[in-house]
């Protein structure tokens, strides 16, 4: 399909720079492609009433790490400042990272991260060697530290990698360390939050429990590739970056039982959806899964693992808008987004939510 098919105009003032407070005070647009009405306005706090007892919500329990690093490259007597955003761990001591400006690095260069007044006591404590370099600005950094020691050093010198559309308007601050984590965050590894999960509060969880809605956890460590623009003209030419995730055997079995009794599996966020669909790719349906996935979902994809999706509002021409269009229909989603823009909904990571049901045949 043409990438232009997924374009729409979004006024800049619709981009949320801070989350709703409390989190579950956000608005939620309910989209039922085969229902009447097709679009209806609600709130995140209405979620329990919109689901049936016995339905199951599936949350991503990944935890955002401060994966944005600033450092200095040393080559002989010459130094240069560089920035790196870690996006995929490939070993105990190494990460793939997007680097700017990438042209300043070559294989073999040494980079020291954590310089600056705020981290003077850590000067020299987080060093890495450039082991590989790709044409798209990715480099493989092999650190001098490994395992928990490396994790602690990254936490000490790194910054929360706010999405570019927020970072362009304001800097990261102390509030983001809490705001950009879900209450389910448990397993370190994401460089972007599974943002649909940001809406949940203890009060909302209590309401879901009282309604008899099940909760299950999966893991997908969201990579920085989620922010990369689609630079091709045809979706067939786009390559997704790999992300690492897991669906346990216990979770897979529980979700099979939910569907077997006629209830709905509701993915909270496109990250939960993508790891569930990766785990359901075989002939046997949803099974345990652990590893990397680069699944790319566009219209024509047949969903195997989910029956509804709660998600935020996504960027035009993005892989995530392509995904929701595959699930609920391209024309329906264009109408839904036009309704949201006209109605003052807040977009993107800190914005409002939508609850999507599938179009016939998806």
FITORZA-375886 format. One record per residue (C-alpha): x, y, z. Coordinates in steps of 0.2 Angstrom, whole numbers, plus 5000, padded with zeros to 4 digits. Layout:
REM residues N
XYZ
...
END
This chain:
REM residues 362
500050005000
500550184998
501250265013
500250425008
498650325012
499050345030
499350525030
498250655039
498350835046
498650855064
498751035072
500251045083
499151105098
498450925098
500050855104
500050825123
501650875132
501050815149
499850665154
498150685161
498050695180
497450585187
498050465173
496350385171
495550555168
496050545150
494750535137
494450385126
493650365109
492750205106
492850135088
491650005083
491749975064
490249865063
489249945077
488050095079
488650215083
490350185074
491150315085
490750365103
491550475116
492050405133
493350415146
494750295152
493850275168
492350195159
493450055153
492649925165
490949965159
491449945141
492049765144
491149605149
491549495165
492749365160
493649475147
495549495149
496649645147
498449605142
499849735148
501649755144
502749755159
504249825151
505149965161
505950115152
507750135155
508650305154
509350255137
509850425130
511650455133
512850605129
514650575127
516350615119
517250515106
519150505107
520250475092
522050505096
522150685102
520450735093
518750725102
516950755097
515350765106
514050635101
512350575107
511750395107
510050315110
510150135115
508750035107
509149845107
510249745119
511249615110
512349545124
512849565143
513949715138
513349775122
511849885114
511449935097
511150125097
510550265085
511950395086
512050575081
513050625072
513450455066
514750515053
515950555068
516050375073
517050235065
517350055070
518650055084
518250225091
518150245110
516750345118
516550405136
514750435142
514250535157
515350685156
514750845163
514450945179
513050835185
514050675183
515850725187
516050585200
515650465186
516850535173
517650395164
516550255172
515450225156
516650185142
516250095126
517050045109
516150055092
516149875086
515049885071
514250025061
512750025049
512250145035
510650205044
511550285059
511550125070
513150075079
513549925090
514249985107
515249865117
515449935135
516849905147
515549865160
514249715159
512749655167
512049745183
513549855183
513149915166
511349935170
511850045185
512950155175
511650185162
510350225175
511650355183
512150445167
510750425155
509150525152
507350465148
507250465129
505650575127
504850555110
505450685098
503850775096
503950815115
505850835116
505750965102
504551075113
505251045131
506650965140
506550805151
506250845169
506050745185
504150725182
504550615167
505450485177
503750445185
502550495171
503450395157
503250225167
501650125168
501150055185
501549875178
503349925174
504449785180
505749725168
507149845162
507449855144
506249985135
506850145128
505050205125
503550175136
502050065131
500950215132
499250145133
499750075150
500150245156
498250275159
498050145172
497850185191
497550085206
495750145206
495450095188
496249925192
495049905207
493549945195
494149815183
494349685196
492649715203
491949695185
492849525184
494049575171
495649475170
497349545169
498849465161
500649525157
501849505142
503449585139
504049685124
505549795126
505049945115
506450005104
506950185098
506450115080
504650155086
504950345083
505850325066
504850395051
504350285037
505550345023
504850235009
503350264997
502650094998
502349995014
503149835006
504849925006
504849965025
505949865037
505449865055
506849865068
506849705079
506249715097
506449585111
504949505120
504149365129
502449285131
502549145145
501748975143
500549015158
499949175150
499749095133
498648955141
497649085151
497249185135
496749025125
495548985139
494749165138
494449145120
493848965121
492449025133
491949165121
492649315130
493849445123
495649465124
496049655124
497849715121
498349865130
499449955118
500149905101
501649835110
500649705119
499749675102
501349645092
502049525105
500449425106
500349415087
502149365086
501749225098
500249165088
501149155071
501148965070
499748845065
499448805083
498848975089
499449075104
500948985111
502449035123
503649145114
505349225119
506549315107
506549455094
505149505083
505049635069
503249595065
502549735053
500649745053
499749835038
497949815031
497649645025
498449565040
497349435049
497349445068
497549285077
497749335096
496649485100
494849545100
495049725104
496449855107
496649995118
497950125112
498350305111
498250415095
499750395083
500750495071
500250515053
501150395041
501750295055
501850105057
500650115072
499350205062
499550075049
499249945062
497650015069
497050035051
497349855049
496349815064
494849935062
494949985044
495850125035
494250225031
493650205049
495250255057
495350415046
493550455052
494050415070
495550525069
494650665061
493250655075
494650655088
495550805081
493950905079
493450855097
495050915105
495750745109
497550745115
498750645104
500350535106
501250465121
500450575134
498850595125
497050525126
496650345122
495550245110
494650075112
494649995095
493549845090
493949745074
493249775056
492349625049
493649495043
495149565052
END
